[in-house]
Amino acid sequence: MKQRIITGLSAAVVFVAVAIAGGWLYTALVIFLAIVGFAEFVKMNGEKWSSAISIIGYAGMIAFLLPWSAWGMEPPSSMAVVWLLMLVLLALTVVTKNKKTIDSAALMLLGALYVGHGFNAMIQVRDINEHGFFWTFLCFGCIWASDVGAYFAGRAFGKHKLWPSISPNKTIEGAIGGVVLSLIIATLCKLLFPAWIGLHTAWLIAVIAAVAGQFGDLIQSAYKRVRDIKDTGNILPGHGGILDRCDSWLIVFPLLLISDLLPN
């Protein structure tokens, strides 16, 4: 537990400092996390990072992430990236005479979209107008509040299992505690910066972050059970891998962008 706390606090301090700085430093950190996360995904699915199908997956994933606009280039549409990636992966099954199957191609497409688009959404939120850090802090604050609230409420009041076949330690009481603490953090953000966000919007963001974040955690738990592994990696002592720590982020940030609750 001590190692877990030290690692968590150290990582949080570094991440928040970089998020405050923003710009290329934040973008570089997010791209680094995405590359490590995709490497974990590749390994989880029994592929070598150097195989042709993995390299194609990496290329597609990175296409979502590159700062095209900062380089004066028009970013490709997500649909174009997805379709071209699908085409190349399917073509590989033909070229290899099914040594790389359509199942492998589908997994690489899924991983590139899951990891690449998920981390790209974090960059997009940080780049929202001049208050990008506020929106980033609000989103992360609600996600982290949900994690903390669910943990302590679950330990104090948890009696009814939320989804025991997927994650036996999670409880309904914990999930509710996560939503409540997320709402509290969103309300505080509204009170501190009343001109930047309405209370209704803040609460909607809080609920989406808490519910979708907890579901993102369950999604990763379900995948790990299928692969019969405890953690996706070991880069964070006491916490596992990047996908273990960012599973909520990868679901919440794209969903909040789709919801149109965040400013353009």
N, C-alpha and C positions, 0 to 999 in steps of 0.2 A: 504493500500500500504506500509506503514511504517513497519508493522509487516512482510509483505511478503519479503521486502528487507532485514530486519535484519535476518530473518530465512534463507533466501537464502544465504546470505554472510557467516553466521556462519556455515551452513552445508557445504558450498563449502570449507571453510578454513580447517575444520576438515577432509573432504574427501581428499583434496589435500595433507595434511600432512601425512595421513595414506598411500596414494598412493606412496608418496616419500619413506616412510619407507619400504613399500612392505612386502614380506615374510608372516609369519603367521598372522600378524596384518591386513594386507590388505585382505587376504583370509577370516579371521574371519569376517571382516566388510561386505564383499560381501555376505557371507553366511547369516549373520544377515539380510541384506537387502532383500535377496531372501526369507527367512522364513517369514518376515513381508509381503512382496509382495504377496507370495502365500496365506497367511492368508486373505489378502484383496480379492484375486481372489475367494477363497472359500466362503467368506461372500457375495460377489457380486452375486454368483450363488445360494444363499439360503441354503448353507450347513453349518452345525456346524463343528467347527474345530475338535471336538472329535468324529465325526461319522466315521464309518469304511472306507467309501469311501474317506473321506478327509485324514485320516491317511495313506492310501495306496498312495494317491496322494503326500502327504508330503514325503513319503519314496522314491518314484520315483524321485521327484524333487531334493531331497538331494543327491541321487545317482549320479546325474550329477555333483554335486558341490564338493563332498569330495576330499581332496587332496591325492588321492590314491598313486601317485608317491612319494610324500613326506614321506609316510608311508612305502615305499619299496614294494608297491603292484602294479600290472599291472591294470591300470584303465579299467573298462568294456567299450566296444564299445557303442556308442550312440544308435546304432540300437538294441543291446542286451537289453539295459535299456528300450527303447521304447517298444520292443516286449513283454518283461516280464511284464512290467507295464500294457500293454494292456490285456495280458492274465489274470492277477490277477483281474483287474477291471471287465472284462467280466465274469470271474468266480463268482465274487461277485453278479452280476445280477441274476445268477442261484441260488446261495446259499440263497439269500434274496427273491427268488420267485418274482422278478421284483419290490420289494419295492424300490430298487435302479435300475433305468432303464438304458438302453443302452445310453440314452441321458446324464445322469449324469456321466456315465463312460467315455464317449467321452469328456465331459468338463474337467474332472480331468486329463485325458491324455493330452489334449491340454494345460491346465494350467501348468502341470509339465514340459512339453517340452518348452513352451513359457518362463516361469520364470526360470526354472533350467538351460536350455541350454543357455539362454540369459546371465544370470549372470556368468555362467561358462566361457563363452567367454571372459568376462572382466578379469577373473583370468588368462586365457591362454595368453592374450595379455601382462599382467604385467610380466609374466614369460618368455617373449621372450628375449633370450640371455642377455648380460650384459646391454643392452640399453632398457630394458623393460619399464622403466618409460617414456622414450622419446616417445615410440610408444603409451603408454597409454595416455600421455599428448596430443599427436597429435590427437588421436581419440576423446578424450573428448573435446579438444580445438575446433576441427571442429564442433562437435555437439553443444557445447555451443555458438560458434560463429554464427551458423545457427539460433539458438533460438533468440539471441540478434539481429542479422541482420534482421530477419523476423519481429520481434516486432517493431523495430524502422522504418524500411522501410515501413511496413504496415501502421503505424501511419502517416508517412510523405507523402506517395505517394499512399496508398492503395485505389483503386477505383473498381477493379474487383474481385468479390468473387472467392475464390479458390474452395471451396466445401461447399456451404452454408447449405445444408441439414444435414451435419455432424458437421461442425465447422463454424458457421456463421461469426466469427470475422476474419478468415484467408483470406488473399488476394493473388492474383497472384503476385502483386508487392512485397509483403512481402516475399513470397517464393523465388523470385529472389534475393531479398536483403540478404536472409539467405545464399544462394549459394555463392554470391559474397564475403560476409564476411568470410565464411568458406574457400574460395580459398585464401583470403588474409592471414589468419592464417597459412594455409598450406605452403604458399610461404615463410612466415617469418621463419617457422620451417626449411625449406630447406636452407634458407640463413644463419641461425644460426648454422646449423649442416649439412654442404654440403656433408660430407663424408658418412652420414648415410642414406640418401634418395635422390633419383633423383626427379627432378621437375615434370616430367610426372607422377610418382607414387604419389607424394604429391598431385597433382591436382586431380587425380582419387580418392584418399582417401577422399579429401575434397568434391567432388561432391557426392560420395556415402553417406558420413556421412550426408550431408545436405539434399539430396533428400530422402534417406531412413529414416533419422531421422524425417523429417516432416511427412512422411507417417506413421511412428510408432506412432506419436502423433495422427494422424487421426484415426488409428486403435483403439487406446484406447478411443478416443472420440466417435467413432461409437458404441463400446461396451457399454459405459456408457449410451448412448442414448437408446439402447435396454433395459438396466436394469433400466432406468429412474432415474439415480443418477448423482449428480454433481461431486463428488470426489470419488475415490476408498477408501479413508481413511482420517484420520485427524492427523496423526502422525507428520506432518510438518505444523505448523500453517501458514495459508495464502497460502499454496501450495497444501494441500490435502494429499494424501497418497503416498506411495513408487511407486506404479505403475503409478501414475500421473506424478511423477518426472522422472521416469526411463523408460518411454515408448519408447523414442528414443533409449536409450542405448540397450534395449533388442532386437532391430532390427538391429542396426548398427554394433555392435561388432561381432555377428555371421556372418553377411554378409561380413564383411571385412576379417574375417578368411577364409571364403569360397572363396573369390575373389582371394586369394593367393597374394595379394599386400603386406602383412606383411611378414617379414622373419620368417622362421621356427625356 
